[in-house]
């Protein structure tokens, strides 16, 4: 998962679009469109990380069901 985060950090720079003056749909700069899609993808990525890697013992503790770390 850390490798995916590093790749997303690299993709955030989007240096390949710095000089691109293309407009999508006649009004949307390509850099802004890229970052809109990038933001959606990053949100989906974090949702996936939470679904896959969120520690279940924290949820049990928050619900008061015991678990690790509870005295």
mmCIF file as Biopython writes it, N, C-alpha, C and O atoms, coordinates in Angstrom:
data_model
#
loop_
_atom_site.group_PDB
_atom_site.id
_atom_site.type_symbol
_atom_site.label_atom_id
_atom_site.label_alt_id
_atom_site.label_comp_id
_atom_site.label_asym_id
_atom_site.label_entity_id
_atom_site.label_seq_id
_atom_site.pdbx_PDB_ins_code
_atom_site.Cartn_x
_atom_site.Cartn_y
_atom_site.Cartn_z
_atom_site.occupancy
_atom_site.B_iso_or_equiv
_atom_site.auth_seq_id
_atom_site.auth_asym_id
_atom_site.pdbx_PDB_model_num
ATOM 1   N N  . UNK A ? 1  ? 0.820   -1.193 0.000   1.0 0.0 1  A 1 
ATOM 2   C CA . UNK A ? 1  ? 0.000   0.000  0.000   1.0 0.0 1  A 1 
ATOM 3   C C  . UNK A ? 1  ? 0.862   1.255  0.000   1.0 0.0 1  A 1 
ATOM 4   O O  . UNK A ? 1  ? 0.492   2.270  -0.590  1.0 0.0 1  A 1 
ATOM 5   N N  . UNK A ? 2  ? 2.008   1.185  0.660   1.0 0.0 2  A 1 
ATOM 6   C CA . UNK A ? 2  ? 2.893   2.358  0.676   1.0 0.0 2  A 1 
ATOM 7   C C  . UNK A ? 2  ? 3.447   2.658  -0.715  1.0 0.0 2  A 1 
ATOM 8   O O  . UNK A ? 2  ? 3.687   3.818  -1.050  1.0 0.0 2  A 1 
ATOM 9   N N  . UNK A ? 3  ? 3.647   1.636  -1.511  1.0 0.0 3  A 1 
ATOM 10  C CA . UNK A ? 3  ? 4.122   1.860  -2.882  1.0 0.0 3  A 1 
ATOM 11  C C  . UNK A ? 3  ? 3.054   2.594  -3.689  1.0 0.0 3  A 1 
ATOM 12  O O  . UNK A ? 3  ? 3.372   3.495  -4.465  1.0 0.0 3  A 1 
ATOM 13  N N  . UNK A ? 4  ? 1.801   2.217  -3.512  1.0 0.0 4  A 1 
ATOM 14  C CA . UNK A ? 4  ? 0.708   2.898  -4.210  1.0 0.0 4  A 1 
ATOM 15  C C  . UNK A ? 4  ? 0.634   4.359  -3.771  1.0 0.0 4  A 1 
ATOM 16  O O  . UNK A ? 4  ? 0.418   5.241  -4.603  1.0 0.0 4  A 1 
ATOM 17  N N  . UNK A ? 5  ? 0.809   4.623  -2.492  1.0 0.0 5  A 1 
ATOM 18  C CA . UNK A ? 5  ? 0.812   6.004  -2.000  1.0 0.0 5  A 1 
ATOM 19  C C  . UNK A ? 5  ? 1.969   6.787  -2.635  1.0 0.0 5  A 1 
ATOM 20  O O  . UNK A ? 5  ? 1.792   7.941  -3.022  1.0 0.0 5  A 1 
ATOM 21  N N  . UNK A ? 6  ? 3.136   6.173  -2.742  1.0 0.0 6  A 1 
ATOM 22  C CA . UNK A ? 6  ? 4.284   6.840  -3.369  1.0 0.0 6  A 1 
ATOM 23  C C  . UNK A ? 6  ? 4.007   7.127  -4.839  1.0 0.0 6  A 1 
ATOM 24  O O  . UNK A ? 6  ? 4.361   8.197  -5.333  1.0 0.0 6  A 1 
ATOM 25  N N  . UNK A ? 7  ? 3.382   6.194  -5.541  1.0 0.0 7  A 1 
ATOM 26  C CA . UNK A ? 7  ? 3.040   6.418  -6.945  1.0 0.0 7  A 1 
ATOM 27  C C  . UNK A ? 7  ? 2.036   7.560  -7.064  1.0 0.0 7  A 1 
ATOM 28  O O  . UNK A ? 7  ? 2.171   8.411  -7.944  1.0 0.0 7  A 1 
ATOM 29  N N  . UNK A ? 8  ? 1.031   7.590  -6.190  1.0 0.0 8  A 1 
ATOM 30  C CA . UNK A ? 8  ? 0.067   8.691  -6.217  1.0 0.0 8  A 1 
ATOM 31  C C  . UNK A ? 8  ? 0.737   10.031 -5.913  1.0 0.0 8  A 1 
ATOM 32  O O  . UNK A ? 8  ? 0.380   11.048 -6.508  1.0 0.0 8  A 1 
ATOM 33  N N  . UNK A ? 9  ? 1.694   10.041 -5.004  1.0 0.0 9  A 1 
ATOM 34  C CA . UNK A ? 9  ? 2.419   11.283 -4.710  1.0 0.0 9  A 1 
ATOM 35  C C  . UNK A ? 9  ? 3.176   11.752 -5.950  1.0 0.0 9  A 1 
ATOM 36  O O  . UNK A ? 9  ? 3.197   12.946 -6.252  1.0 0.0 9  A 1 
ATOM 37  N N  . UNK A ? 10 ? 3.788   10.828 -6.659  1.0 0.0 10 A 1 
ATOM 38  C CA . UNK A ? 10 ? 4.496   11.192 -7.887  1.0 0.0 10 A 1 
ATOM 39  C C  . UNK A ? 10 ? 3.518   11.708 -8.937  1.0 0.0 10 A 1 
ATOM 40  O O  . UNK A ? 10 ? 3.793   12.711 -9.596  1.0 0.0 10 A 1 
ATOM 41  N N  . UNK A ? 11 ? 2.389   11.041 -9.098  1.0 0.0 11 A 1 
ATOM 42  C CA . UNK A ? 11 ? 1.406   11.458 -10.094 1.0 0.0 11 A 1 
ATOM 43  C C  . UNK A ? 11 ? 0.799   12.820 -9.774  1.0 0.0 11 A 1 
ATOM 44  O O  . UNK A ? 11 ? 0.293   13.494 -10.671 1.0 0.0 11 A 1 
ATOM 45  N N  . UNK A ? 12 ? 0.842   13.228 -8.524  1.0 0.0 12 A 1 
ATOM 46  C CA . UNK A ? 12 ? 0.282   14.522 -8.139  1.0 0.0 12 A 1 
ATOM 47  C C  . UNK A ? 12 ? 1.050   15.679 -8.757  1.0 0.0 12 A 1 
ATOM 48  O O  . UNK A ? 12 ? 0.481   16.753 -8.954  1.0 0.0 12 A 1 
ATOM 49  N N  . UNK A ? 13 ? 2.325   15.488 -9.066  1.0 0.0 13 A 1 
ATOM 50  C CA . UNK A ? 13 ? 3.136   16.571 -9.637  1.0 0.0 13 A 1 
ATOM 51  C C  . UNK A ? 13 ? 2.705   16.935 -11.044 1.0 0.0 13 A 1 
ATOM 52  O O  . UNK A ? 13 ? 2.811   18.101 -11.424 1.0 0.0 13 A 1 
ATOM 53  N N  . UNK A ? 14 ? 2.235   16.014 -11.809 1.0 0.0 14 A 1 
ATOM 54  C CA . UNK A ? 14 ? 1.760   16.169 -13.194 1.0 0.0 14 A 1 
ATOM 55  C C  . UNK A ? 14 ? 2.600   17.149 -14.028 1.0 0.0 14 A 1 
ATOM 56  O O  . UNK A ? 14 ? 2.053   18.006 -14.722 1.0 0.0 14 A 1 
ATOM 57  N N  . UNK A ? 15 ? 3.910   17.017 -13.954 1.0 0.0 15 A 1 
ATOM 58  C CA . UNK A ? 15 ? 4.798   17.911 -14.704 1.0 0.0 15 A 1 
ATOM 59  C C  . UNK A ? 15 ? 4.619   17.774 -16.210 1.0 0.0 15 A 1 
ATOM 60  O O  . UNK A ? 15 ? 5.015   18.673 -16.951 1.0 0.0 15 A 1 
ATOM 61  N N  . UNK A ? 16 ? 4.044   16.692 -16.678 1.0 0.0 16 A 1 
ATOM 62  C CA . UNK A ? 16 ? 3.847   16.495 -18.115 1.0 0.0 16 A 1 
ATOM 63  C C  . UNK A ? 16 ? 2.697   17.350 -18.652 1.0 0.0 16 A 1 
ATOM 64  O O  . UNK A ? 16 ? 2.522   17.446 -19.866 1.0 0.0 16 A 1 
ATOM 65  N N  . UNK A ? 17 ? 1.917   17.969 -17.776 1.0 0.0 17 A 1 
ATOM 66  C CA . UNK A ? 17 ? 0.805   18.823 -18.207 1.0 0.0 17 A 1 
ATOM 67  C C  . UNK A ? 17 ? 1.075   20.312 -18.010 1.0 0.0 17 A 1 
ATOM 68  O O  . UNK A ? 17 ? 0.211   21.136 -18.312 1.0 0.0 17 A 1 
ATOM 69  N N  . UNK A ? 18 ? 2.227   20.665 -17.522 1.0 0.0 18 A 1 
ATOM 70  C CA . UNK A ? 18 ? 2.491   22.065 -17.187 1.0 0.0 18 A 1 
ATOM 71  C C  . UNK A ? 18 ? 2.334   23.006 -18.382 1.0 0.0 18 A 1 
ATOM 72  O O  . UNK A ? 18 ? 1.822   24.115 -18.226 1.0 0.0 18 A 1 
ATOM 73  N N  . UNK A ? 19 ? 2.758   22.589 -19.553 1.0 0.0 19 A 1 
ATOM 74  C CA . UNK A ? 19 ? 2.711   23.457 -20.729 1.0 0.0 19 A 1 
ATOM 75  C C  . UNK A ? 19 ? 1.545   23.140 -21.662 1.0 0.0 19 A 1 
ATOM 76  O O  . UNK A ? 19 ? 1.454   23.710 -22.749 1.0 0.0 19 A 1 
ATOM 77  N N  . UNK A ? 20 ? 0.664   22.248 -21.254 1.0 0.0 20 A 1 
ATOM 78  C CA . UNK A ? 20 ? -0.466  21.846 -22.093 1.0 0.0 20 A 1 
ATOM 79  C C  . UNK A ? 20 ? -1.612  22.847 -21.926 1.0 0.0 20 A 1 
ATOM 80  O O  . UNK A ? 20 ? -2.119  23.035 -20.820 1.0 0.0 20 A 1 
ATOM 81  N N  . UNK A ? 21 ? -2.015  23.483 -23.014 1.0 0.0 21 A 1 
ATOM 82  C CA . UNK A ? 21 ? -3.095  24.482 -22.964 1.0 0.0 21 A 1 
ATOM 83  C C  . UNK A ? 21 ? -4.421  23.933 -23.507 1.0 0.0 21 A 1 
ATOM 84  O O  . UNK A ? 21 ? -5.336  24.695 -23.820 1.0 0.0 21 A 1 
ATOM 85  N N  . UNK A ? 22 ? -4.511  22.617 -23.614 1.0 0.0 22 A 1 
ATOM 86  C CA . UNK A ? 22 ? -5.723  21.980 -24.117 1.0 0.0 22 A 1 
ATOM 87  C C  . UNK A ? 22 ? -6.898  22.234 -23.177 1.0 0.0 22 A 1 
ATOM 88  O O  . UNK A ? 22 ? -6.748  22.228 -21.955 1.0 0.0 22 A 1 
ATOM 89  N N  . UNK A ? 23 ? -8.068  22.457 -23.770 1.0 0.0 23 A 1 
ATOM 90  C CA . UNK A ? 23 ? -9.296  22.602 -22.997 1.0 0.0 23 A 1 
ATOM 91  C C  . UNK A ? 23 ? -10.180 21.386 -23.246 1.0 0.0 23 A 1 
ATOM 92  O O  . UNK A ? 23 ? -10.408 21.003 -24.393 1.0 0.0 23 A 1 
ATOM 93  N N  . UNK A ? 24 ? -10.678 20.781 -22.168 1.0 0.0 24 A 1 
ATOM 94  C CA . UNK A ? 24 ? -11.637 19.681 -22.294 1.0 0.0 24 A 1 
ATOM 95  C C  . UNK A ? 24 ? -13.029 20.284 -22.318 1.0 0.0 24 A 1 
ATOM 96  O O  . UNK A ? 24 ? -13.330 21.191 -21.542 1.0 0.0 24 A 1 
ATOM 97  N N  . UNK A ? 25 ? -13.855 19.798 -23.180 1.0 0.0 25 A 1 
ATOM 98  C CA . UNK A ? 25 ? -15.229 20.267 -23.333 1.0 0.0 25 A 1 
ATOM 99  C C  . UNK A ? 25 ? -15.293 21.756 -23.685 1.0 0.0 25 A 1 
ATOM 100 O O  . UNK A ? 25 ? -16.331 22.395 -23.512 1.0 0.0 25 A 1 
ATOM 101 N N  . UNK A ? 26 ? -14.192 22.298 -24.173 1.0 0.0 26 A 1 
ATOM 102 C CA . UNK A ? 26 ? -14.151 23.685 -24.600 1.0 0.0 26 A 1 
ATOM 103 C C  . UNK A ? 26 ? -13.947 24.710 -23.508 1.0 0.0 26 A 1 
ATOM 104 O O  . UNK A ? 26 ? -13.821 25.897 -23.810 1.0 0.0 26 A 1 
ATOM 105 N N  . UNK A ? 27 ? -13.907 24.294 -22.230 1.0 0.0 27 A 1 
ATOM 106 C CA . UNK A ? 27 ? -13.769 25.276 -21.152 1.0 0.0 27 A 1 
ATOM 107 C C  . UNK A ? 27 ? -12.900 24.814 -19.985 1.0 0.0 27 A 1 
ATOM 108 O O  . UNK A ? 27 ? -12.459 25.644 -19.189 1.0 0.0 27 A 1 
ATOM 109 N N  . UNK A ? 28 ? -12.645 23.524 -19.864 1.0 0.0 28 A 1 
ATOM 110 C CA . UNK A ? 28 ? -11.958 22.982 -18.694 1.0 0.0 28 A 1 
ATOM 111 C C  . UNK A ? 28 ? -10.485 22.720 -19.006 1.0 0.0 28 A 1 
ATOM 112 O O  . UNK A ? 28 ? -10.182 21.857 -19.830 1.0 0.0 28 A 1 
ATOM 113 N N  . UNK A ? 29 ? -9.556  23.451 -18.363 1.0 0.0 29 A 1 
ATOM 114 C CA . UNK A ? 29 ? -8.144  23.207 -18.609 1.0 0.0 29 A 1 
ATOM 115 C C  . UNK A ? 29 ? -7.767  21.766 -18.245 1.0 0.0 29 A 1 
ATOM 116 O O  . UNK A ? 29 ? -8.259  21.214 -17.262 1.0 0.0 29 A 1 
ATOM 117 N N  . UNK A ? 30 ? -6.896  21.177 -19.045 1.0 0.0 30 A 1 
ATOM 118 C CA . UNK A ? 30 ? -6.553  19.771 -18.866 1.0 0.0 30 A 1 
ATOM 119 C C  . UNK A ? 30 ? -5.930  19.520 -17.488 1.0 0.0 30 A 1 
ATOM 120 O O  . UNK A ? 30 ? -6.155  18.460 -16.904 1.0 0.0 30 A 1 
ATOM 121 N N  . UNK A ? 31 ? -5.164  20.457 -16.967 1.0 0.0 31 A 1 
ATOM 122 C CA . UNK A ? 31 ? -4.567  20.289 -15.642 1.0 0.0 31 A 1 
ATOM 123 C C  . UNK A ? 31 ? -5.614  20.235 -14.543 1.0 0.0 31 A 1 
ATOM 124 O O  . UNK A ? 31 ? -5.487  19.451 -13.603 1.0 0.0 31 A 1 
ATOM 125 N N  . UNK A ? 32 ? -6.642  21.058 -14.651 1.0 0.0 32 A 1 
ATOM 126 C CA . UNK A ? 32 ? -7.721  21.051 -13.664 1.0 0.0 32 A 1 
ATOM 127 C C  . UNK A ? 32 ? -8.531  19.762 -13.765 1.0 0.0 32 A 1 
ATOM 128 O O  . UNK A ? 32 ? -8.907  19.183 -12.746 1.0 0.0 32 A 1 
ATOM 129 N N  . UNK A ? 33 ? -8.800  19.313 -14.986 1.0 0.0 33 A 1 
ATOM 130 C CA . UNK A ? 33 ? -9.521  18.052 -15.185 1.0 0.0 33 A 1 
ATOM 131 C C  . UNK A ? 33 ? -8.713  16.889 -14.628 1.0 0.0 33 A 1 
ATOM 132 O O  . UNK A ? 33 ? -9.264  15.988 -13.996 1.0 0.0 33 A 1 
ATOM 133 N N  . UNK A ? 34 ? -7.396  16.912 -14.864 1.0 0.0 34 A 1 
ATOM 134 C CA . UNK A ? 34 ? -6.531  15.856 -14.339 1.0 0.0 34 A 1 
ATOM 135 C C  . UNK A ? 34 ? -6.635  15.799 -12.815 1.0 0.0 34 A 1 
ATOM 136 O O  . UNK A ? 34 ? -6.775  14.720 -12.238 1.0 0.0 34 A 1 
ATOM 137 N N  . UNK A ? 35 ? -6.567  16.951 -12.172 1.0 0.0 35 A 1 
ATOM 138 C CA . UNK A ? 35 ? -6.614  16.968 -10.706 1.0 0.0 35 A 1 
ATOM 139 C C  . UNK A ? 35 ? -7.997  16.621 -10.164 1.0 0.0 35 A 1 
ATOM 140 O O  . UNK A ? 35 ? -8.105  16.098 -9.055  1.0 0.0 35 A 1 
ATOM 141 N N  . UNK A ? 36 ? -9.039  16.898 -10.911 1.0 0.0 36 A 1 
ATOM 142 C CA . UNK A ? 36 ? -10.375 16.475 -10.495 1.0 0.0 36 A 1 
ATOM 143 C C  . UNK A ? 36 ? -10.453 14.948 -10.488 1.0 0.0 36 A 1 
ATOM 144 O O  . UNK A ? 36 ? -10.919 14.351 -9.517  1.0 0.0 36 A 1 
ATOM 145 N N  . UNK A ? 37 ? -10.000 14.324 -11.563 1.0 0.0 37 A 1 
ATOM 146 C CA . UNK A ? 37 ? -9.984  12.857 -11.613 1.0 0.0 37 A 1 
ATOM 147 C C  . UNK A ? 37 ? -9.010  12.271 -10.607 1.0 0.0 37 A 1 
ATOM 148 O O  . UNK A ? 37 ? -9.280  11.228 -10.013 1.0 0.0 37 A 1 
ATOM 149 N N  . UNK A ? 38 ? -7.875  12.939 -10.412 1.0 0.0 38 A 1 
ATOM 150 C CA . UNK A ? 38 ? -6.887  12.493 -9.436  1.0 0.0 38 A 1 
ATOM 151 C C  . UNK A ? 38 ? -7.496  12.502 -8.030  1.0 0.0 38 A 1 
ATOM 152 O O  . UNK A ? 38 ? -7.283  11.572 -7.252  1.0 0.0 38 A 1 
ATOM 153 N N  . UNK A ? 39 ? -8.244  13.546 -7.712  1.0 0.0 39 A 1 
ATOM 154 C CA . UNK A ? 39 ? -8.869  13.640 -6.391  1.0 0.0 39 A 1 
ATOM 155 C C  . UNK A ? 39 ? -9.899  12.530 -6.182  1.0 0.0 39 A 1 
ATOM 156 O O  . UNK A ? 39 ? -9.970  11.945 -5.101  1.0 0.0 39 A 1 
ATOM 157 N N  . UNK A ? 40 ? -10.683 12.244 -7.195  1.0 0.0 40 A 1 
ATOM 158 C CA . UNK A ? 40 ? -11.636 11.138 -7.100  1.0 0.0 40 A 1 
ATOM 159 C C  . UNK A ? 40 ? -10.913 9.801  -6.902  1.0 0.0 40 A 1 
ATOM 160 O O  . UNK A ? 40 ? -11.323 8.982  -6.080  1.0 0.0 40 A 1 
ATOM 161 N N  . UNK A ? 41 ? -9.841  9.593  -7.658  1.0 0.0 41 A 1 
ATOM 162 C CA . UNK A ? 41 ? -9.077  8.352  -7.534  1.0 0.0 41 A 1 
ATOM 163 C C  . UNK A ? 41 ? -8.428  8.240  -6.159  1.0 0.0 41 A 1 
ATOM 164 O O  . UNK A ? 41 ? -8.397  7.157  -5.575  1.0 0.0 41 A 1 
ATOM 165 N N  . UNK A ? 42 ? -7.909  9.354  -5.634  1.0 0.0 42 A 1 
ATOM 166 C CA . UNK A ? 42 ? -7.303  9.334  -4.303  1.0 0.0 42 A 1 
ATOM 167 C C  . UNK A ? 42 ? -8.351  9.030  -3.233  1.0 0.0 42 A 1 
ATOM 168 O O  . UNK A ? 42 ? -8.076  8.286  -2.291  1.0 0.0 42 A 1 
ATOM 169 N N  . UNK A ? 43 ? -9.536  9.593  -3.371  1.0 0.0 43 A 1 
ATOM 170 C CA . UNK A ? 43 ? -10.610 9.284  -2.428  1.0 0.0 43 A 1 
ATOM 171 C C  . UNK A ? 43 ? -10.992 7.811  -2.461  1.0 0.0 43 A 1 
ATOM 172 O O  . UNK A ? 43 ? -11.184 7.194  -1.413  1.0 0.0 43 A 1 
ATOM 173 N N  . UNK A ? 44 ? -11.103 7.250  -3.650  1.0 0.0 44 A 1 
ATOM 174 C CA . UNK A ? 44 ? -11.398 5.823  -3.782  1.0 0.0 44 A 1 
ATOM 175 C C  . UNK A ? 44 ? -10.278 4.963  -3.209  1.0 0.0 44 A 1 
ATOM 176 O O  . UNK A ? 44 ? -10.527 3.923  -2.598  1.0 0.0 44 A 1 
ATOM 177 N N  . UNK A ? 45 ? -9.043  5.410  -3.415  1.0 0.0 45 A 1 
ATOM 178 C CA . UNK A ? 45 ? -7.898  4.672  -2.881  1.0 0.0 45 A 1 
ATOM 179 C C  . UNK A ? 45 ? -7.934  4.643  -1.356  1.0 0.0 45 A 1 
ATOM 180 O O  . UNK A ? 45 ? -7.718  3.592  -0.753  1.0 0.0 45 A 1 
ATOM 181 N N  . UNK A ? 46 ? -8.205  5.783  -0.730  1.0 0.0 46 A 1 
ATOM 182 C CA . UNK A ? 46 ? -8.261  5.810  0.732   1.0 0.0 46 A 1 
ATOM 183 C C  . UNK A ? 46 ? -9.427  4.982  1.246   1.0 0.0 46 A 1 
ATOM 184 O O  . UNK A ? 46 ? -9.300  4.321  2.276   1.0 0.0 46 A 1 
ATOM 185 N N  . UNK A ? 47 ? -10.569 5.003  0.549   1.0 0.0 47 A 1 
ATOM 186 C CA . UNK A ? 47 ? -11.697 4.172  0.940   1.0 0.0 47 A 1 
ATOM 187 C C  . UNK A ? 47 ? -11.291 2.702  0.895   1.0 0.0 47 A 1 
ATOM 188 O O  . UNK A ? 47 ? -11.617 1.933  1.799   1.0 0.0 47 A 1 
ATOM 189 N N  . UNK A ? 48 ? -10.577 2.317  -0.165  1.0 0.0 48 A 1 
ATOM 190 C CA . UNK A ? 48 ? -10.110 0.936  -0.286  1.0 0.0 48 A 1 
ATOM 191 C C  . UNK A ? 48 ? -9.145  0.581  0.832   1.0 0.0 48 A 1 
ATOM 192 O O  . UNK A ? 48 ? -9.250  -0.499 1.413   1.0 0.0 48 A 1 
ATOM 193 N N  . UNK A ? 49 ? -8.210  1.465  1.145   1.0 0.0 49 A 1 
ATOM 194 C CA . UNK A ? 49 ? -7.258  1.214  2.237   1.0 0.0 49 A 1 
ATOM 195 C C  . UNK A ? 49 ? -7.989  1.014  3.561   1.0 0.0 49 A 1 
ATOM 196 O O  . UNK A ? 49 ? -7.641  0.126  4.339   1.0 0.0 49 A 1 
ATOM 197 N N  . UNK A ? 50 ? -8.997  1.838  3.813   1.0 0.0 50 A 1 
ATOM 198 C CA . UNK A ? 50 ? -9.744  1.714  5.062   1.0 0.0 50 A 1 
ATOM 199 C C  . UNK A ? 50 ? -10.490 0.389  5.113   1.0 0.0 50 A 1 
ATOM 200 O O  . UNK A ? 50 ? -10.511 -0.270 6.152   1.0 0.0 50 A 1 
ATOM 201 N N  . UNK A ? 51 ? -11.099 -0.004 4.008   1.0 0.0 51 A 1 
ATOM 202 C CA . UNK A ? 51 ? -11.833 -1.272 3.964   1.0 0.0 51 A 1 
ATOM 203 C C  . UNK A ? 51 ? -10.901 -2.471 4.143   1.0 0.0 51 A 1 
ATOM 204 O O  . UNK A ? 51 ? -11.286 -3.464 4.760   1.0 0.0 51 A 1 
ATOM 205 N N  . UNK A ? 52 ? -9.691  -2.388 3.616   1.0 0.0 52 A 1 
ATOM 206 C CA . UNK A ? 52 ? -8.766  -3.529 3.630   1.0 0.0 52 A 1 
ATOM 207 C C  . UNK A ? 52 ? -7.897  -3.549 4.876   1.0 0.0 52 A 1 
ATOM 208 O O  . UNK A ? 52 ? -7.674  -4.613 5.452   1.0 0.0 52 A 1 
ATOM 209 N N  . UNK A ? 53 ? -7.403  -2.397 5.303   1.0 0.0 53 A 1 
ATOM 210 C CA . UNK A ? 53 ? -6.347  -2.381 6.314   1.0 0.0 53 A 1 
ATOM 211 C C  . UNK A ? 53 ? -6.742  -1.764 7.651   1.0 0.0 53 A 1 
ATOM 212 O O  . UNK A ? 53 ? -5.897  -1.665 8.540   1.0 0.0 53 A 1 
ATOM 213 N N  . UNK A ? 54 ? -7.983  -1.350 7.824   1.0 0.0 54 A 1 
ATOM 214 C CA . UNK A ? 54 ? -8.381  -0.745 9.090   1.0 0.0 54 A 1 
ATOM 215 C C  . UNK A ? 54 ? -8.353  -1.808 10.188  1.0 0.0 54 A 1 
ATOM 216 O O  . UNK A ? 54 ? -8.925  -2.883 10.009  1.0 0.0 54 A 1 
ATOM 217 N N  . UNK A ? 55 ? -7.704  -1.532 11.314  1.0 0.0 55 A 1 
ATOM 218 C CA . UNK A ? 55 ? -7.600  -2.541 12.372  1.0 0.0 55 A 1 
ATOM 219 C C  . UNK A ? 55 ? -8.948  -2.791 13.062  1.0 0.0 55 A 1 
ATOM 220 O O  . UNK A ? 55 ? -9.539  -1.872 13.629  1.0 0.0 55 A 1 
ATOM 221 N N  . UNK A ? 56 ? -9.415  -4.004 13.012  1.0 0.0 56 A 1 
ATOM 222 C CA . UNK A ? 56 ? -10.707 -4.365 13.585  1.0 0.0 56 A 1 
ATOM 223 C C  . UNK A ? 56 ? -10.731 -4.183 15.103  1.0 0.0 56 A 1 
ATOM 224 O O  . UNK A ? 56 ? -11.778 -3.866 15.667  1.0 0.0 56 A 1 
ATOM 225 N N  . UNK A ? 57 ? -9.591  -4.378 15.772  1.0 0.0 57 A 1 
ATOM 226 C CA . UNK A ? 57 ? -9.598  -4.230 17.232  1.0 0.0 57 A 1 
ATOM 227 C C  . UNK A ? 57 ? -9.910  -2.792 17.654  1.0 0.0 57 A 1 
ATOM 228 O O  . UNK A ? 57 ? -10.437 -2.572 18.744  1.0 0.0 57 A 1 
ATOM 229 N N  . UNK A ? 58 ? -9.596  -1.828 16.819  1.0 0.0 58 A 1 
ATOM 230 C CA . UNK A ? 58 ? -9.937  -0.437 17.126  1.0 0.0 58 A 1 
ATOM 231 C C  . UNK A ? 58 ? -11.457 -0.259 17.082  1.0 0.0 58 A 1 
ATOM 232 O O  . UNK A ? 58 ? -12.026 0.431  17.928  1.0 0.0 58 A 1 
ATOM 233 N N  . UNK A ? 59 ? -12.103 -0.870 16.113  1.0 0.0 59 A 1 
ATOM 234 C CA . UNK A ? 59 ? -13.559 -0.791 16.021  1.0 0.0 59 A 1 
ATOM 235 C C  . UNK A ? 59 ? -14.223 -1.462 17.214  1.0 0.0 59 A 1 
ATOM 236 O O  . UNK A ? 59 ? -15.192 -0.932 17.759  1.0 0.0 59 A 1 
ATOM 237 N N  . UNK A ? 60 ? -13.720 -2.615 17.627  1.0 0.0 60 A 1 
ATOM 238 C CA . UNK A ? 60 ? -14.288 -3.292 18.796  1.0 0.0 60 A 1 
ATOM 239 C C  . UNK A ? 60 ? -14.119 -2.431 20.042  1.0 0.0 60 A 1 
ATOM 240 O O  . UNK A ? 60 ? -15.035 -2.328 20.858  1.0 0.0 60 A 1 
ATOM 241 N N  . UNK A ? 61 ? -12.964 -1.820 20.186  1.0 0.0 61 A 1 
ATOM 242 C CA . UNK A ? 61 ? -12.701 -0.947 21.339  1.0 0.0 61 A 1 
ATOM 243 C C  . UNK A ? 61 ? -13.657 0.255  21.329  1.0 0.0 61 A 1 
ATOM 244 O O  . UNK A ? 61 ? -14.192 0.633  22.370  1.0 0.0 61 A 1 
ATOM 245 N N  . UNK A ? 62 ? -13.867 0.856  20.138  1.0 0.0 62 A 1 
ATOM 246 C CA . UNK A ? 62 ? -14.743 2.028  20.034  1.0 0.0 62 A 1 
ATOM 247 C C  . UNK A ? 62 ? -16.196 1.674  20.351  1.0 0.0 62 A 1 
ATOM 248 O O  . UNK A ? 62 ? -16.934 2.506  20.878  1.0 0.0 62 A 1 
ATOM 249 N N  . UNK A ? 63 ? -16.603 0.462  20.040  1.0 0.0 63 A 1 
ATOM 250 C CA . UNK A ? 63 ? -17.962 0.031  20.343  1.0 0.0 63 A 1 
ATOM 251 C C  . UNK A ? 63 ? -18.102 -0.451 21.794  1.0 0.0 63 A 1 
ATOM 252 O O  . UNK A ? 63 ? -19.205 -0.767 22.240  1.0 0.0 63 A 1 
ATOM 253 N N  . UNK A ? 64 ? -16.980 -0.506 22.529  1.0 0.0 64 A 1 
ATOM 254 C CA . UNK A ? 64 ? -17.017 -0.938 23.915  1.0 0.0 64 A 1 
ATOM 255 C C  . UNK A ? 64 ? -17.110 -2.443 24.086  1.0 0.0 64 A 1 
ATOM 256 O O  . UNK A ? 64 ? -17.581 -2.933 25.112  1.0 0.0 64 A 1 
ATOM 257 N N  . UNK A ? 65 ? -16.662 -3.170 23.082  1.0 0.0 65 A 1 
ATOM 258 C CA . UNK A ? 65 ? -16.739 -4.624 23.122  1.0 0.0 65 A 1 
ATOM 259 C C  . UNK A ? 65 ? -15.460 -5.291 23.611  1.0 0.0 65 A 1 
ATOM 260 O O  . UNK A ? 65 ? -15.307 -6.507 23.496  1.0 0.0 65 A 1 
ATOM 261 N N  . UNK A ? 66 ? -14.556 -4.508 24.147  1.0 0.0 66 A 1 
ATOM 262 C CA . UNK A ? 66 ? -13.280 -5.089 24.589  1.0 0.0 66 A 1 
ATOM 263 C C  . UNK A ? 66 ? -12.302 -5.098 23.442  1.0 0.0 66 A 1 
ATOM 264 O O  . UNK A ? 66 ? -12.373 -4.253 22.550  1.0 0.0 66 A 1 
ATOM 265 N N  . UNK A ? 67 ? -11.404 -6.034 23.460  1.0 0.0 67 A 1 
ATOM 266 C CA . UNK A ? 67 ? -10.401 -6.121 22.415  1.0 0.0 67 A 1 
ATOM 267 C C  . UNK A ? 67 ? -9.044  -5.708 22.933  1.0 0.0 67 A 1 
ATOM 268 O O  . UNK A ? 67 ? -8.858  -5.487 24.130  1.0 0.0 67 A 1 
ATOM 269 N N  . UNK A ? 68 ? -8.120  -5.609 22.040  1.0 0.0 68 A 1 
ATOM 270 C CA . UNK A ? 68 ? -6.752  -5.255 22.416  1.0 0.0 68 A 1 
ATOM 271 C C  . UNK A ? 68 ? -6.682  -3.860 22.984  1.0 0.0 68 A 1 
ATOM 272 O O  . UNK A ? 68 ? -7.401  -2.961 22.548  1.0 0.0 68 A 1 
ATOM 273 N N  . UNK A ? 69 ? -5.820  -3.684 23.951  1.0 0.0 69 A 1 
ATOM 274 C CA . UNK A ? 69 ? -5.570  -2.363 24.504  1.0 0.0 69 A 1 
ATOM 275 C C  . UNK A ? 69 ? -6.570  -1.917 25.553  1.0 0.0 69 A 1 
ATOM 276 O O  . UNK A ? 69 ? -6.432  -0.826 26.107  1.0 0.0 69 A 1 
ATOM 277 N N  . UNK A ? 70 ? -7.561  -2.725 25.834  1.0 0.0 70 A 1 
ATOM 278 C CA . UNK A ? 70 ? -8.546  -2.346 26.845  1.0 0.0 70 A 1 
ATOM 279 C C  . UNK A ? 70 ? -8.118  -2.905 28.203  1.0 0.0 70 A 1 
ATOM 280 O O  . UNK A ? 70 ? -7.749  -4.075 28.300  1.0 0.0 70 A 1 
ATOM 281 N N  . UNK A ? 71 ? -8.164  -2.091 29.237  1.0 0.0 71 A 1 
ATOM 282 C CA . UNK A ? 71 ? -7.731  -2.579 30.567  1.0 0.0 71 A 1 
ATOM 283 C C  . UNK A ? 71 ? -8.679  -3.603 31.146  1.0 0.0 71 A 1 
ATOM 284 O O  . UNK A ? 71 ? -8.452  -4.101 32.249  1.0 0.0 71 A 1 
#
